[in-house]
Amino acid sequence: MAALNRVTGVAVAALLLGLAGATPVLAETIEGALVRAYQDNPQLNAQRAQVRVTDENVPQALSGYRPRVAVTASAGYQYSDVSTGVGAGTTKLHGTQVPRAVGITATQTLYNGQQTANRTRAAESQVSAAREGLRVLEQSVLLSAASIYMDYLRDAAIVEVQRSNVRVLEQTLKQTRDRFTVGEVTRTDVAQSEAQLAAGKTQELSAEATLNTTRSNYRRIIGNEPGRLAPGSPVDRFLPTTLPGAINLGLVENPNVIAAMFGIDVSHLQVKVAEGALFPTVSLQLNAQQGWEQNITSPKAFQASAIAQVSVPLYQGGAEYALIRQSKETLAQQRLTLEQVRDQARATVVQNWGQLQAAKSQVASAKAQVTASEIALNGVREEAKAGQRTTLDVLNAQQALVNARVALVTAQHDRVVASYSVLSAIGRLSPQVLGLRTTVYDPSVHYHQVRDSWIGVRIPDGR
């Protein structure tokens, strides 16, 4: 039984190896799992596509600076009966024509109350906010990947703990029955051993069911079935050394906070766009048209014009004023939202920091608990051999050791996950900070590809 308990101890120590830096050969690492999730997670890829959609708002806004050109063409059949002159000098003309015309019109807005400029700046702020939204999801996916990786390690270790416990309890039951045969213990001792074994098997089945659920979630988040996993390590080296330092970083670098700041910029510019509707609009229109047989007296005609137009809005039913007021209320709302997001970011940093510190203490306490429980179990067994302890005392000590080892596995899991949670809360859970061996997605590449596009229906990937 002592040997079996040592095997159980090795299973528990699997996570501790990550803290010591040891990595099994040919085992998947937590960094590799994070890379796979970063590259292949469908939710993250969908969000990247959404950022590319937002990029197109900028060339749409820039189109306000560019001319609008249209070509027109017409053809038909016409009969004319025309009288010219008065009295005896009247001349009658009649006949059929096939009127045809081709024309081109170009319109250029020269001034519209800075609406185009403000729409462009608002679109650029929307792009920046979308990129921060992408960072939010990247951090969420990486944190989920790190958590499910550690969940699988924890649940697999707990399954091994429970299996080893069942093997120990089976030997304990066998020995108790042998002692009952020779009259050293009573039937009650045998029943207690049987009951404890049944409870151990129930705990083993429950642990296996939990592991199966974790395995399916691992496949959903990471993208493949878990194989042989290397121990996970905390990322304390990337964290600030103090809580105030972590809070300051969270208020500055948390993507939720930055996205809310860009939201204020967008709302402010929307106010300017709405106010632009009250200003005059100046435009220039160039027109040229070539016509044939437009009427019975003109077999061919060419016309060209350049017209400047000024439109001054006086009153349009009050809708423009309502839109301005509405935009200002939206701006005030966004400012309040920023304060709310900052408060939430601060609270998240404090909460996760506290969990990290507690997890560190829990690991040390759980180690001490395991050591003490092992010593206690060995002592109880020796005392039971001398008749000073009952079989129930041995079973209770065995269960206490199992509980201590499960607590250690859980504490090690919480220790690693808490460090990733703090890194996410301060806005630094990214492939660049973690040093992941992967190509980092750069949303600015697509932005520059489409920003100054005047024509074309194909997207940069060729579709």
Secondary structure, 3 states (H helix, E strand, C coil): CHHHHHHHHHHHHHHHHHHHCCCCCCCECHHHHHHHHHHHCHHHHHHHHHHHHHHCHHHHHHHHHCCEEEEEEEECCEEEEEEECCHHHCEEEEEEECCEEEEEEEEEEEECCCHHHHHHHHHHHHHHHHHHHHHHHHHHHHHHHHHHHHHHHHHHHHHHHHHHHHHHHHHHHHHHHHHHHCCCCCHHHHHHHHHHHHHHHHHHHHHHHHHHHHHHHHHHHHCCCCCCECCCCCCHHHCCCCHHHHHHHHHHHCHHHHHHHHHHHHHHHHHHHHHHCCCCEEEEEEEEEEEEEEECCEEEEEEEEEEEEEECCCCCCCHHHHHHHHHHHHHHHHHHHHHHHHHHHHHHHHHHHHHHHHHHHHHHHHHHHHHHHHHHHHHHHHHHHCCCCCHHHHHHHHHHHHHHHHHHHHHHHHHHHHHHHHHHHCCCCCHHHHCCCCCCCCHHHHHHHHCCCCCCCCCCCCC
